[in-house]
Amino acid sequence: MIRIATGDDAAAFHAIYLPHVLEGVATFETVPPEVEAMRERVLARLEHYPWLVWEEAGVVLAYAYASRFRERAAYDWIAETSIYVRPEAQRRGIARRLYGALLDTMRMQHIYQAVGVITLPGATSVAAHEAMGFTPAGVWRQAGYKLGQWWDVGVWQKTLGEPANPPPPLIPFRELREQPAWQARLARAH
């Protein structure tokens, strides 16, 4: 089932995220955030952007969220996306369906561009993003130092809709989540 994240999911998110911080390069975070910090991230992000969860039998198997790309107002219509899936839940189509629900939600908010930032070589993440229609948009060379080496970072971009001129205001997620059209779309995503 796909649902909206809550602060109560923080411990589950922490468990999924921790190996990426300590042993991987999917994130450049090097010090694991505490569970309370994860809770604060969720609650703060939900004001403006979606944070969705894939749950089965009460267990969180994956989560995906959007976040502000840059601080300047002209960037309001583009957002960065992230997704994390428990290892035992991979290769079951969960990521595709959860990411699809996230992108649909972003469209409904009037976000026109989604950006995936991938540590390279990152073949699995690159393949997953390209399967969702993202295309390469550039590489930041030696952008981050983690686990004793420098890493390149690739940027993948997906157009979510034709931008209007002028664009409508972004709909904050706290408002969109109350709309029956969004609730119906989420119900169909299961």
C-alpha positions, 0 to 999 in steps of 0.5 A: 500500500502507498500512503503519506509518511508520518513522523511515526515512520521515522524509525523505519526510515532511519533503518532503511537509510542508515546503511546508505550513510555508513556503507554506501554512496547513494547519499553523501551524508556521512554522519547518521541522523538520529531518529528524531532528526528523521522525524523532523525532516519528514514533518518539515518536508510534508508542508510543501512536498510529498513524502510517500511510503510503501508499506506491507503488513505494517512494515515500511519497505520503501519511501520516496520524497521530493524536496526543494531543488534550490532556494531561489523563487524561480526554481519553484517548479523543479524539485529533486527526488529521492527513493530508498528501498529495503534490500529484500524488497528490491526487484518487485516493482515497488520502486517503479510504482512508488516513484510513479505515485511521487511523480504524479503527485508532483505533476498535480502540484504544478512541478514541471521538472523532476531531478534525480541526483545519482552518485556515479557509476550507480548503474542500478539507480541510473537504470531505474531513473531511465526506466521512469523516463529520466534523461541525463542532464549533466555530470558534476565531476569529483563532487563528493568525497566519501569512503576514501575516494572522490565521486562524480555525481550525475543529474537526471531530469524528467519533464512532468508537463508542459510549463505554462507561461506564466506558471500557476503557483505551486500547490503545497503538498499540505493542500494537495493531500486534502483534494479528492482528485489526489486521494483518488489518484493515490488509491489507484496507485496501489 
